[in-house]
């Protein structure tokens, strides 16, 4: 079956996470993605050697792409790259601000050569402003946007444990490119897109921002609890596992007290009989729930919660995730070795969504050079 983006050519001058995630999603939809790398390759290839000698980041983000080694300081290589981009549908780059301009690969120039071209410039803080030239690694942007201030325990700020700013940026780039492809279908013209790590994460911070600016609230870190709902948090079971619950309404509150905790009088306790009172008296309530949960093993508590349709989850480790019954996996090849990889998040019915091969540095250079030098 024809994939949605089959026939679309993407040229991505990319490194690290944000741009590679964007181009990966395009490849998964059937686009041909030519990844431009320097001779030593994308530096994300060397973050670790955990996956059969390859970097976990690189394996995750670069399946199904072709690798072309280009020296943009070499006139012949630069001319070849411009020729490829002039025949492409999409051009993505996430070099440092100004680097593509200096190399003669400015997005505007590329669109002048190819009016149908969709260009996407990915940066840390945007193409303008006082932070334009600052390095913008994921943790730095988590800190600058205030994300760290609302993440962690009451005692100390924390980092979100995955590259959330990079991932958000890559998702924003991907959705904007799809929108631009639709626009081109109607107008015949390409679009200039600019996305940044900072803007993407700042947008995700809208709720604490609005609560602070307009609600005169001081949004505090609560670890695994919720600032506006109680009980909402993690409680130890007898086996040592922690179970998370979230009570959203009075019906669930009553069921929790009677059918899960077996405390028939708790729901009417004057300290807890309204949502705002439960938040105000959160510490006392958490102690009561903890004292009951610790009497039983995880499976029994989860069974009671599910029976009463109370939202719950287990605080899993990565080892637990690997065995999770809901986890979908795909096969991926690295050279002549095969691994299991977590499957892409979207399921398109009637289409195969498996991208299996991770390219070596410059693996496709000879073929691509021959193709474009004919």
Number of C-alpha atoms within 10 A of each C-alpha: 6 11 16 14 16 14 12 17 21 26 25 25 24 22 22 19 22 31 28 30 25 25 32 23 22 25 25 24 21 22 23 21 25 25 26 25 22 18 12 11 18 20 13 18 21 15 13 13 13 11 14 13 11 18 17 17 19 25 23 19 21 25 24 24 26 23 25 26 22 21 14 19 10 11 10 12 15 17 13 18 21 17 15 19 24 20 16 21 20 27 26 26 25 23 18 17 21 13 13 17 13 9 12 15 19 16 21 15 13 21 21 11 15 17 16 22 28 26 26 24 24 27 27 29 22 19 18 9 8 9 13 16 16 12 14 21 14 22 19 15 24 25 14 15 19 15 22 19 19 19 19 18 15 13 9 12 16 19 18 15 7 10 15 19 30 30 21 22 25 26 20 20 26 21 13 19 24 14 12 21 23 13 14 16 11 9 10 12 16 22 21 16 16 16 23 25 27 24 20 24 22 18 12 14 15 11 11 18 17 12 13 13 11 9 10 9 12 11 14 15 20 15 18 15 18 15 13 12 18 25 25 21 20 22 23 22 22 15 12 11 16 19 20 18 21 19 20 15 11 13 11 16 22 19 20 25 17 14 14 23 19 12 15 15 10 19 19 13 10 10 18 21 15 16 19 14 13 20 20 16 15 19 12 13 17 17 12 14 19 15 13 18 21 18 13 13 15 19 14 12 21 21 12 16 21 13 11 14 12 20 15 18 16 17 14 13 8 8 8 11 11 14 9 11 8 8 10 13 14 14 14 22 17 18 11 6 8 13 14 12 15 13 17 16 9 9 10 11 7 9 13 14 19 16 21 21 19 22 21 15 20 20 14 17 18 11 12 18 16 9 10 12 9 5
